Amino acid sequence: MSNPFDDKNASFQVLVNDEGQHSLWPAFIAVPAGWQVALAPTDRDACSAYIEANWQDMRPRSLVARDLDAARA
């Protein structure tokens, strides 16, 4: 069986967790606990473009908040 994440012709969606991290996710696989759909199923290129446009800071939100608190101290 091939890896569904490698199928360039499959339908994908973009998931986001509470930390603001994004994931390209095959549309036919159930959304795991702790993740929400940010972009409905579409093609891989559209999902990749969405992630690139919307996930500029790779750090988890909790780390960003901690860094801001430290900078203010």
C-alpha positions in Angstrom: 0.0 0.0 0.0 1.3 3.4 -0.9 1.4 6.3 1.5 -1.8 8.4 1.1 0.2 11.6 2.0 2.3 11.1 -1.1 -0.7 10.9 -3.5 -0.5 14.1 -5.6 -3.9 13.4 -7.1 -5.8 12.8 -3.9 -8.1 15.2 -2.1 -6.6 16.8 0.9 -7.7 19.3 3.6 -5.8 21.5 6.0 -6.1 20.9 9.7 -5.1 23.3 12.5 -4.6 22.4 16.2 -5.0 24.6 19.3 -1.3 25.6 19.0 -1.9 27.0 15.5 0.1 24.3 13.8 -1.1 23.3 10.3 -1.2 19.9 8.7 -1.9 18.7 5.2 -4.3 15.8 5.7 -5.9 13.3 3.3 -9.6 14.0 3.1 -10.6 10.3 3.5 -8.9 9.9 6.8 -10.8 10.9 10.0 -9.7 14.2 11.6 -7.7 13.3 14.7 -8.6 14.5 18.1 -7.3 18.0 18.9 -7.4 19.1 15.2 -10.0 21.2 13.3 -10.6 21.6 9.6 -9.3 25.0 8.4 -9.7 24.3 4.7 -12.3 21.9 3.3 -11.2 19.1 1.0 -9.5 20.3 -2.2 -6.4 19.6 -4.2 -3.0 19.3 -2.7 -1.7 22.5 -4.3 -4.5 24.6 -2.9 -3.9 23.1 0.5 -0.2 23.8 0.3 -0.8 27.4 -0.8 -3.2 27.9 2.1 -0.7 26.6 4.6 2.1 28.8 3.2 -0.2 31.9 3.4 -1.6 31.2 6.8 1.2 29.6 8.8 4.0 32.1 8.9 5.4 31.4 12.3 6.2 27.7 12.9 6.4 28.1 16.6 3.4 26.8 18.7 1.2 29.6 20.1 2.2 28.8 23.6 5.9 29.4 22.8 5.0 32.7 21.0 3.1 33.8 24.1 5.9 32.8 26.4 8.5 34.7 24.3 6.3 37.8 24.3 5.9 37.6 28.1 9.7 37.2 28.5 10.3 40.2 26.2 7.9 42.4 28.2 9.6 41.5 31.5 
